[in-house]
Amino acid sequence: MLKNKEKKLKKFEVEYSIQKNNIIVNKSIIIESINDPNKIIRLAKLNISTMERIFIQDVKILGFKTV
């Protein structure tokens, strides 16, 4: 039987780059996630593509750090 472990959420500042109207834009966003790099990147790309209204493939994550 698997145990459900509560995982602590941390805040991360994710820096990203997108191309909008043939202009490269660098911005950052703050998200809450567990301390797993793959999940942080996946969640950030999903949030950014929804917020900026672009395809998820066009989002490039430059880096992230804890806040």
Secondary structure, 3 states (H helix, E strand, C coil): CCCCCCCCCEEEEEEEEEEECCEEEEEEEEEEECCCHHHHHHHHHHHHHHHHCCCHHHCEEEEEEEC
